[in-house]
Amino acid sequence: MAQNFIAVDRDQAFLLLPPSLREWLPEGHLAWCLLVLYREANRALLRAEAIS
């Protein structure tokens, strides 16, 4: 991972609100799908930049 990025732990127990994002949003919620798409797009972009 790049030096200027901070890893996100969505299961972190001490968030301000809500205590756990998994309790706040149901498993099939659109937000989870968008997070997966964003993560995969970022990985693809980082790979493309690393290759060129």
SEFIZA-3560 file (N, C-alpha, C; in Angstrom, 3 decimals):
REM SEFIZA-3560
<numar><xx>0.851</xx><yy>-1.181</yy><zz>0.000</zz><atom>N</atom></numar>
<numar><xx>0.000</xx><yy>0.000</yy><zz>0.000</zz><atom>CA</atom></numar>
<numar><xx>0.898</xx><yy>1.245</yy><zz>0.000</zz><atom>C</atom></numar>
<numar><xx>0.448</xx><yy>2.275</yy><zz>-0.652</zz><atom>N</atom></numar>
<numar><xx>1.217</xx><yy>3.511</yy><zz>-0.743</zz><atom>CA</atom></numar>
<numar><xx>1.425</xx><yy>4.121</yy><zz>0.637</zz><atom>C</atom></numar>
<numar><xx>2.469</xx><yy>4.912</yy><zz>0.783</zz><atom>N</atom></numar>
<numar><xx>2.824</xx><yy>5.480</yy><zz>2.082</zz><atom>CA</atom></numar>
<numar><xx>1.810</xx><yy>6.498</yy><zz>2.590</zz><atom>C</atom></numar>
<numar><xx>1.148</xx><yy>7.200</yy><zz>1.710</zz><atom>N</atom></numar>
<numar><xx>0.255</xx><yy>8.274</yy><zz>2.154</zz><atom>CA</atom></numar>
<numar><xx>-1.193</xx><yy>7.829</yy><zz>2.317</zz><atom>C</atom></numar>
<numar><xx>-1.457</xx><yy>6.523</yy><zz>2.297</zz><atom>N</atom></numar>
<numar><xx>-2.799</xx><yy>6.010</yy><zz>2.512</zz><atom>CA</atom></numar>
<numar><xx>-2.862</xx><yy>5.308</yy><zz>3.864</zz><atom>C</atom></numar>
<numar><xx>-3.971</xx><yy>5.477</yy><zz>4.554</zz><atom>N</atom></numar>
<numar><xx>-4.184</xx><yy>4.813</yy><zz>5.835</zz><atom>CA</atom></numar>
<numar><xx>-5.192</xx><yy>3.698</yy><zz>5.606</zz><atom>C</atom></numar>
<numar><xx>-4.854</xx><yy>2.512</yy><zz>6.061</zz><atom>N</atom></numar>
<numar><xx>-5.762</xx><yy>1.377</yy><zz>5.902</zz><atom>CA</atom></numar>
<numar><xx>-7.019</xx><yy>1.602</yy><zz>6.745</zz><atom>C</atom></numar>
<numar><xx>-8.162</xx><yy>1.194</yy><zz>6.209</zz><atom>N</atom></numar>
<numar><xx>-9.439</xx><yy>1.357</yy><zz>6.892</zz><atom>CA</atom></numar>
<numar><xx>-9.870</xx><yy>0.021</yy><zz>7.455</zz><atom>C</atom></numar>
<numar><xx>-10.258</xx><yy>0.009</yy><zz>8.712</zz><atom>N</atom></numar>
<numar><xx>-10.787</xx><yy>-1.191</yy><zz>9.341</zz><atom>CA</atom></numar>
<numar><xx>-12.251</xx><yy>-0.945</yy><zz>9.655</zz><atom>C</atom></numar>
<numar><xx>-13.146</xx><yy>-1.434</yy><zz>8.795</zz><atom>N</atom></numar>
<numar><xx>-14.574</xx><yy>-1.173</yy><zz>8.981</zz><atom>CA</atom></numar>
<numar><xx>-15.170</xx><yy>-1.975</yy><zz>10.121</zz><atom>C</atom></numar>
<numar><xx>-14.417</xx><yy>-2.921</yy><zz>10.669</zz><atom>N</atom></numar>
<numar><xx>-14.873</xx><yy>-3.693</yy><zz>11.826</zz><atom>CA</atom></numar>
<numar><xx>-14.356</xx><yy>-3.102</yy><zz>13.132</zz><atom>C</atom></numar>
<numar><xx>-13.719</xx><yy>-1.962</yy><zz>13.058</zz><atom>N</atom></numar>
<numar><xx>-13.141</xx><yy>-1.310</yy><zz>14.227</zz><atom>CA</atom></numar>
<numar><xx>-14.221</xx><yy>-1.073</yy><zz>15.282</zz><atom>C</atom></numar>
<numar><xx>-13.918</xx><yy>-1.428</yy><zz>16.524</zz><atom>N</atom></numar>
<numar><xx>-14.926</xx><yy>-1.415</yy><zz>17.578</zz><atom>CA</atom></numar>
<numar><xx>-15.121</xx><yy>-0.043</yy><zz>18.219</zz><atom>C</atom></numar>
<numar><xx>-14.251</xx><yy>0.918</yy><zz>18.011</zz><atom>N</atom></numar>
<numar><xx>-14.353</xx><yy>2.175</yy><zz>18.736</zz><atom>CA</atom></numar>
<numar><xx>-14.625</xx><yy>3.382</yy><zz>17.843</zz><atom>C</atom></numar>
<numar><xx>-15.474</xx><yy>3.213</yy><zz>16.855</zz><atom>N</atom></numar>
<numar><xx>-15.911</xx><yy>4.337</yy><zz>16.040</zz><atom>CA</atom></numar>
<numar><xx>-16.867</xx><yy>5.205</yy><zz>16.849</zz><atom>C</atom></numar>
<numar><xx>-16.989</xx><yy>6.464</yy><zz>16.500</zz><atom>N</atom></numar>
<numar><xx>-17.902</xx><yy>7.333</yy><zz>17.231</zz><atom>CA</atom></numar>
<numar><xx>-19.353</xx><yy>6.902</yy><zz>17.037</zz><atom>C</atom></numar>
<numar><xx>-19.820</xx><yy>6.858</yy><zz>15.822</zz><atom>N</atom></numar>
<numar><xx>-21.181</xx><yy>6.429</yy><zz>15.512</zz><atom>CA</atom></numar>
<numar><xx>-21.165</xx><yy>5.673</yy><zz>14.205</zz><atom>C</atom></numar>
<numar><xx>-21.754</xx><yy>4.616</yy><zz>14.072</zz><atom>N</atom></numar>
<numar><xx>-22.244</xx><yy>3.682</yy><zz>15.075</zz><atom>CA</atom></numar>
<numar><xx>-21.092</xx><yy>2.870</yy><zz>15.629</zz><atom>C</atom></numar>
<numar><xx>-21.307</xx><yy>2.066</yy><zz>16.678</zz><atom>N</atom></numar>
<numar><xx>-20.214</xx><yy>1.259</yy><zz>17.226</zz><atom>CA</atom></numar>
<numar><xx>-19.611</xx><yy>0.327</yy><zz>16.172</zz><atom>C</atom></numar>
<numar><xx>-20.421</xx><yy>-0.188</yy><zz>15.277</zz><atom>N</atom></numar>
<numar><xx>-19.928</xx><yy>-1.045</yy><zz>14.210</zz><atom>CA</atom></numar>
<numar><xx>-20.745</xx><yy>-0.768</yy><zz>12.951</zz><atom>C</atom></numar>
<numar><xx>-20.070</xx><yy>-0.531</yy><zz>11.845</zz><atom>N</atom></numar>
<numar><xx>-20.796</xx><yy>-0.299</yy><zz>10.596</zz><atom>CA</atom></numar>
<numar><xx>-21.587</xx><yy>-1.531</yy><zz>10.180</zz><atom>C</atom></numar>
<numar><xx>-21.130</xx><yy>-2.699</yy><zz>10.551</zz><atom>N</atom></numar>
<numar><xx>-21.842</xx><yy>-3.931</yy><zz>10.204</zz><atom>CA</atom></numar>
<numar><xx>-23.181</xx><yy>-4.011</yy><zz>10.930</zz><atom>C</atom></numar>
<numar><xx>-23.291</xx><yy>-3.380</yy><zz>12.113</zz><atom>N</atom></numar>
<numar><xx>-24.568</xx><yy>-3.346</yy><zz>12.825</zz><atom>CA</atom></numar>
<numar><xx>-25.496</xx><yy>-2.292</yy><zz>12.234</zz><atom>C</atom></numar>
<numar><xx>-24.933</xx><yy>-1.275</yy><zz>11.634</zz><atom>N</atom></numar>
<numar><xx>-25.702</xx><yy>-0.146</yy><zz>11.123</zz><atom>CA</atom></numar>
<numar><xx>-26.342</xx><yy>-0.455</yy><zz>9.780</zz><atom>C</atom></numar>
<numar><xx>-25.605</xx><yy>-1.133</yy><zz>8.917</zz><atom>N</atom></numar>
<numar><xx>-26.098</xx><yy>-1.449</yy><zz>7.577</zz><atom>CA</atom></numar>
<numar><xx>-26.279</xx><yy>-2.956</yy><zz>7.434</zz><atom>C</atom></numar>
<numar><xx>-27.395</xx><yy>-3.391</yy><zz>6.869</zz><atom>N</atom></numar>
<numar><xx>-27.587</xx><yy>-4.826</yy><zz>6.658</zz><atom>CA</atom></numar>
<numar><xx>-26.580</xx><yy>-5.359</yy><zz>5.625</zz><atom>C</atom></numar>
<numar><xx>-26.396</xx><yy>-6.655</yy><zz>5.639</zz><atom>N</atom></numar>
<numar><xx>-25.379</xx><yy>-7.293</yy><zz>4.797</zz><atom>CA</atom></numar>
<numar><xx>-25.546</xx><yy>-7.006</yy><zz>3.309</zz><atom>C</atom></numar>
<numar><xx>-26.746</xx><yy>-6.999</yy><zz>2.785</zz><atom>N</atom></numar>
<numar><xx>-26.946</xx><yy>-6.806</yy><zz>1.351</zz><atom>CA</atom></numar>
<numar><xx>-27.120</xx><yy>-5.358</yy><zz>0.927</zz><atom>C</atom></numar>
<numar><xx>-26.806</xx><yy>-4.413</yy><zz>1.785</zz><atom>N</atom></numar>
<numar><xx>-27.011</xx><yy>-2.990</yy><zz>1.492</zz><atom>CA</atom></numar>
<numar><xx>-26.127</xx><yy>-2.536</yy><zz>0.327</zz><atom>C</atom></numar>
<numar><xx>-26.647</xx><yy>-1.608</yy><zz>-0.446</zz><atom>N</atom></numar>
<numar><xx>-25.922</xx><yy>-1.088</yy><zz>-1.608</zz><atom>CA</atom></numar>
<numar><xx>-24.563</xx><yy>-0.499</yy><zz>-1.228</zz><atom>C</atom></numar>
<numar><xx>-24.461</xx><yy>0.077</yy><zz>-0.056</zz><atom>N</atom></numar>
<numar><xx>-23.193</xx><yy>0.685</yy><zz>0.373</zz><atom>CA</atom></numar>
<numar><xx>-22.059</xx><yy>-0.334</yy><zz>0.373</zz><atom>C</atom></numar>
<numar><xx>-22.334</xx><yy>-1.575</yy><zz>0.785</zz><atom>N</atom></numar>
<numar><xx>-21.288</xx><yy>-2.596</yy><zz>0.799</zz><atom>CA</atom></numar>
<numar><xx>-20.837</xx><yy>-2.939</yy><zz>-0.618</zz><atom>C</atom></numar>
<numar><xx>-21.782</xx><yy>-2.994</yy><zz>-1.548</zz><atom>N</atom></numar>
<numar><xx>-21.428</xx><yy>-3.257</yy><zz>-2.945</zz><atom>CA</atom></numar>
<numar><xx>-20.558</xx><yy>-2.133</yy><zz>-3.504</zz><atom>C</atom></numar>
<numar><xx>-20.918</xx><yy>-0.902</yy><zz>-3.181</zz><atom>N</atom></numar>
<numar><xx>-20.143</xx><yy>0.245</yy><zz>-3.653</zz><atom>CA</atom></numar>
<numar><xx>-18.734</xx><yy>0.242</yy><zz>-3.063</zz><atom>C</atom></numar>
<numar><xx>-18.612</xx><yy>-0.147</yy><zz>-1.799</zz><atom>N</atom></numar>
<numar><xx>-17.286</xx><yy>-0.228</yy><zz>-1.183</zz><atom>CA</atom></numar>
<numar><xx>-16.413</xx><yy>-1.263</yy><zz>-1.880</zz><atom>C</atom></numar>
<numar><xx>-16.993</xx><yy>-2.397</yy><zz>-2.238</zz><atom>N</atom></numar>
<numar><xx>-16.238</xx><yy>-3.429</yy><zz>-2.949</zz><atom>CA</atom></numar>
<numar><xx>-15.817</xx><yy>-2.918</yy><zz>-4.327</zz><atom>C</atom></numar>
<numar><xx>-16.741</xx><yy>-2.283</yy><zz>-5.039</zz><atom>N</atom></numar>
<numar><xx>-16.412</xx><yy>-1.741</yy><zz>-6.361</zz><atom>CA</atom></numar>
<numar><xx>-15.319</xx><yy>-0.686</yy><zz>-6.270</zz><atom>C</atom></numar>
<numar><xx>-15.405</xx><yy>0.186</yy><zz>-5.277</zz><atom>N</atom></numar>
<numar><xx>-14.398</xx><yy>1.236</yy><zz>-5.095</zz><atom>CA</atom></numar>
<numar><xx>-13.035</xx><yy>0.624</yy><zz>-4.788</zz><atom>C</atom></numar>
<numar><xx>-13.014</xx><yy>-0.371</yy><zz>-3.892</zz><atom>N</atom></numar>
<numar><xx>-11.747</xx><yy>-1.012</yy><zz>-3.530</zz><atom>CA</atom></numar>
<numar><xx>-11.113</xx><yy>-1.674</yy><zz>-4.751</zz><atom>C</atom></numar>
<numar><xx>-11.914</xx><yy>-2.377</yy><zz>-5.537</zz><atom>N</atom></numar>
<numar><xx>-11.386</xx><yy>-3.052</yy><zz>-6.719</zz><atom>CA</atom></numar>
<numar><xx>-10.917</xx><yy>-2.047</yy><zz>-7.776</zz><atom>C</atom></numar>
<numar><xx>-11.649</xx><yy>-0.948</yy><zz>-7.942</zz><atom>N</atom></numar>
<numar><xx>-11.240</xx><yy>0.079</yy><zz>-8.904</zz><atom>CA</atom></numar>
<numar><xx>-9.923</xx><yy>0.714</yy><zz>-8.477</zz><atom>C</atom></numar>
<numar><xx>-9.769</xx><yy>0.952</yy><zz>-7.178</zz><atom>N</atom></numar>
<numar><xx>-8.520</xx><yy>1.521</yy><zz>-6.680</zz><atom>CA</atom></numar>
<numar><xx>-7.358</xx><yy>0.573</yy><zz>-6.907</zz><atom>C</atom></numar>
<numar><xx>-7.584</xx><yy>-0.713</yy><zz>-6.665</zz><atom>N</atom></numar>
<numar><xx>-6.515</xx><yy>-1.689</yy><zz>-6.886</zz><atom>CA</atom></numar>
<numar><xx>-6.112</xx><yy>-1.725</yy><zz>-8.352</zz><atom>C</atom></numar>
<numar><xx>-7.105</xx><yy>-1.697</yy><zz>-9.225</zz><atom>N</atom></numar>
<numar><xx>-6.813</xx><yy>-1.720</yy><zz>-10.662</zz><atom>CA</atom></numar>
<numar><xx>-6.038</xx><yy>-0.470</yy><zz>-11.067</zz><atom>C</atom></numar>
<numar><xx>-6.426</xx><yy>0.669</yy><zz>-10.527</zz><atom>N</atom></numar>
<numar><xx>-5.740</xx><yy>1.915</yy><zz>-10.850</zz><atom>CA</atom></numar>
<numar><xx>-4.293</xx><yy>1.892</yy><zz>-10.332</zz><atom>C</atom></numar>
<numar><xx>-4.102</xx><yy>1.413</yy><zz>-9.125</zz><atom>N</atom></numar>
<numar><xx>-2.750</xx><yy>1.340</yy><zz>-8.560</zz><atom>CA</atom></numar>
<numar><xx>-1.889</xx><yy>0.370</yy><zz>-9.364</zz><atom>C</atom></numar>
<numar><xx>-2.469</xx><yy>-0.746</yy><zz>-9.791</zz><atom>N</atom></numar>
<numar><xx>-1.707</xx><yy>-1.685</yy><zz>-10.625</zz><atom>CA</atom></numar>
<numar><xx>-1.326</xx><yy>-1.052</yy><zz>-11.952</zz><atom>C</atom></numar>
<numar><xx>-2.267</xx><yy>-0.334</yy><zz>-12.555</zz><atom>N</atom></numar>
<numar><xx>-1.985</xx><yy>0.311</yy><zz>-13.843</zz><atom>CA</atom></numar>
<numar><xx>-0.887</xx><yy>1.349</yy><zz>-13.706</zz><atom>C</atom></numar>
<numar><xx>-0.902</xx><yy>2.101</yy><zz>-12.603</zz><atom>N</atom></numar>
<numar><xx>0.137</xx><yy>3.106</yy><zz>-12.379</zz><atom>CA</atom></numar>
<numar><xx>1.492</xx><yy>2.438</yy><zz>-12.106</zz><atom>C</atom></numar>
<numar><xx>1.478</xx><yy>1.314</yy><zz>-11.414</zz><atom>N</atom></numar>
<numar><xx>2.725</xx><yy>0.626</yy><zz>-11.097</zz><atom>CA</atom></numar>
<numar><xx>3.355</xx><yy>0.036</yy><zz>-12.362</zz><atom>C</atom></numar>
<numar><xx>2.526</xx><yy>-0.394</yy><zz>-13.293</zz><atom>N</atom></numar>
<numar><xx>3.039</xx><yy>-0.988</yy><zz>-14.531</zz><atom>CA</atom></numar>
<numar><xx>3.643</xx><yy>0.071</yy><zz>-15.441</zz><atom>C</atom></numar>
<numar><xx>3.020</xx><yy>1.255</yy><zz>-15.492</zz><atom>N</atom></numar>
<numar><xx>3.511</xx><yy>2.282</yy><zz>-16.418</zz><atom>CA</atom></numar>
<numar><xx>4.604</xx><yy>3.123</yy><zz>-15.826</zz><atom>C</atom></numar>
//
